[in-house]
Amino acid sequence: MRLSKLAVLIPIAFLVFFFYVPLISIIKTGLWDNGPTLKYIASVLSNAYHRRVILFTIAQAVASTLLTLILGLPGAYIFAKYDFPGKGLLKAVLTVPFVMPSVMVALGYILLFGKSGFITQLIGRDLGILYSWKAILLAHAFYNFPIVIRMVSSLWQRVNPHYEEMAMALGAKGWRLFWRVTLPLISPAIFASAMLTFVFCFLSFSIPLILGGYQYATIEVDIFTSIMVLLDFKTGSALAIIQIALSMLFMYFYLKSLDAYAKREEQRILQKPRKFTKKDILSVKGLLIGLYSILVLLLIIAPLIAVIYDSLQFNGEWSLEWYRRIFSAEFNPMFGATTLDAIRNSLLFGFSTVALSVVIALPIAYALHRWNFRGKRLFDVLVMLPLASSAITLGLGYIRVFHNTELYYTAYLIIAAHTVIAYPFVLRAVSTSLKKIRPNLWEAAMSLGAKEWKAFLKVELPLALGGIIVGSIFAFAISIAELGATYMLAAPEYTTMTVAIYRFLGARQFGSASALSVLLMAISTASFIVIERVGEEIW
């Protein structure tokens, strides 16, 4: 037992040093000026611009969440109810947007809806989507669409068919059956996916900055501008405190909804999807699914296709020239790193993040799964809090705490930041896997003389391997796609693929940005194909 407690203390120490100390530093900066003060927060709240930013951040998060649900729920139904060739591959491809760099998403929408974009040229007029609130909502739906698809379809498959059969026997059918029976049963997944989507949209940075501009700035953009442009750390910290307080509240509701979702998902009955036949294709339902597929193709798949297409076009002809240029020093605007350096750095940070995230998440997941102690619910919230904090806020905290230390501007600090951002996904994946293990297996090992830690290593850990693999893949994908904290903390020689894409865009080399984005996309797609084969969920 002492060894187990020691194993838990190590990740807690890491979180304290690399998350809570920077967080406290931000809070102190915003609440201290020769003594405790609320004047900086009061100044922010009394400023008309900052108030508008805060209200817009909440409003766009609500609207983005509703749009994501509208787009995601029909897809969840299709994946839960039907089986068709390439289903696993399609689900993997549809999950890729979640870990795509925001700059790549922005590039995709520029290529589609810009003044010279594909859709603009196709219909002959600018729809006015780019650089507006509409672009922000569409891009957020693009990002979070996979969350709704995976969470809701997973629970939908576990709806006990006997409930629906009994309701049908009593005369319920169609929409009435859905509203009265099915919807209440899948509502925990809908609410949990909605809350997680809301948190991610609320903490969004690059999408509002690139696609909305300062006219549609969010709190994240406001913090970044205050610190990196205006060098006003007091205002930036005050904004960060407001953001942290709100995101903690939203994260609490997410974790509460996650409990209900997990209890429903524990059902052992799993509906087998039926084959999608030619008869289905020719029916009204088939027509609706076809129209929905076109909409998803336009809003979710088209930005990815646009980036791939752009990477293969040079002077109006099919060519691999952009791929040649990203590896050529002659066309390299990254100042201090080549594309090969960026790929090497991304892989180094990604694999390091995976290793560190697993080491941190495993003991915490075990403690939450196996131990009962006072304050367990609070502990769960505290260890998941990094999910409710933004990369920009984390970067600000690191600048405040580590700028005079030897860690500043080193690879170690970047890896620590990536781990703090990615580890909650590993924790959730492992926790989900541990909950699925029958407790009598662990009890049998203990009755045979195994100590607690040995029973875990020999019995439970091998059974939770699927969750560890899935969490590791997510941690890797999130690490290589991370931009905000990396951009604030990385020296030029530690440029990553995502930062390189951003710099290619800044140098107006859209073709090179597209080519490097395609390489990143290929890595993410391969990762999620593995997830589909393992068959574990993480949300």
Order of alpha helices (4+ residues) and beta strands (2+ residues): alpha-alpha-alpha-alpha-beta-alpha-alpha-alpha-alpha-alpha-alpha-alpha-alpha-alpha-beta-alpha-alpha-alpha-beta-beta-alpha-alpha-alpha-alpha-alpha-alpha-alpha-alpha-alpha-alpha-alpha
